[in-house]
Amino acid sequence: MEKIVSLCKRRGFIFPDSEIYGGLANAWDYGPYGAELKNNIKRRWWKKFVQDREDMVGLDAAIIMNPETWKASGHLSEFSDPLVECLKCKKRYRADELEAETCPACGGKLTNPKKFNLMFKTFIGPAEDSANVAYLRPETAQGIFVNFKNIMDTMRPKLPFGIGQIGKAFRNEITPGNFIFRTREFEQMEIEYFMAPPEKDKDWQAVFEDWREQMLDWMKKLGLDVKRNIHELEVSEKERAHYSKKTIDFEYEFPFGKEELYGLAYRTDYDLSQHAKFSGADLSYTAEDGKKIIPHVIEPSLGVERTVLAVLCESYGEENLTQPSPSQGEGKIETRVVMKFPFWLAPVKIAVFPLLKNKPALVKKAKAVFAKLKVDYACEFDDNGNIGKRYRRQDEIGTPFCVTIDFDSQELDDVTVRDRDSMKQVRVKIGELKEYFEKKFK
């Protein structure tokens, strides 16, 4: 895990937040490559689960909502963790995550557990009083539920249908940590899939199973080893959220242990019923027989940051390479660090190099090739350092292909294309590069 954190800082994926001021505990900023990685994940998720499906529409709801929302949803009364504090060193912990009854840090005595609400409180307007209290949303789901009527009135969808959303959520976690795994500010990719009230359990179970398969397919597309690194845990009734009748956690084998990556929940009609009750709005759906029903909901919930972390862990690799010796004796062993992202996910798809940066003709030709390729692909121009160091830098970024313009390119109008995974190099005519990469990235 330390190697991955170090690589993320060194190569511009993830930086400590507010680092010049000493940082902020468990807060992180995404650098140039990290931002690209996140955006690639979100774009592909949106295409797969929203754009490519006829039964889905999208939404982007506000972060700060009417506080009545959180009364109706149960978050004001139910959304809490058990908090204990050490009487000696004053450190705070989640009681349900402690194995012993004493402080893990100093062995001191702990207070009795008390409920700690995880929502961030803020105020609307200049007066900081109870009349102006608001909250940063702890989940994106409620924005979907309170917009159910708007979607019905404007889009007129037929059951079953879903509403997808990508957005920020905030939780005042007692014990955040493990790099970007648990943070107080995070992004969710969530779907609320509405269906008619099931007459039998097998009705909702069939929809639940379909979404389970869709989520497993998504994990495979991310390049995750589903058979080895993904474990499904059915959450017990005692541990389930108050709104859930069934929940499956998809756990991933992180370096720090097996932890939740995604969740899939059957929320029944709890949310729409609660919002209809508290708001007085008609949140029913008129069925074909004219009867008004309150739809039930299946919720696939996926975290962006945890997806990024799982992808980083899965893609990270070290390979021992033997470098040839000038005396042709036993070669030097070098360790190559490489991020083997799926091609679609890589922040940079193609890096373009002139063999030497002090040769104007090579640089000019390399920039011309770069200009052509960047029209269709996320490309990077790199002329810093020797060619070996540039390859290693791109390996750590996870760039699938490197294109080098050398002296032969001047006469033959071709380039060397080097494959990240095999490190094999082939000569390709410049005029054929477009077709070559279309096949590679198909």
FENSULUR-V607185 format. One record per helix or strand of 2 or more residues. SS is the DSSP state (A for helix, B for strand). FROM is the first residue (numbers start at 1). LEN is the number of residues. If there is no record, write none. Layout:
SS|FROM|LEN, SS|FROM|LEN
This chain:
A|2|9, B|14|3, A|19|3, B|28|3, A|32|20, B|56|4, A|68|6, A|75|4, B|80|7, B|92|3, A|95|3, B|109|2, B|114|4, B|120|4, A|130|3, B|133|4, A|141|6, A|148|8, B|161|10, B|185|11, A|201|21, A|226|4, B|230|5, B|246|9, B|257|12, A|270|10, B|285|2, B|292|2, B|296|8, A|304|12, B|316|8, B|332|8, B|350|5, A|360|14, B|379|3, A|387|11, B|401|5, A|407|6, B|414|6, B|425|5, A|430|12
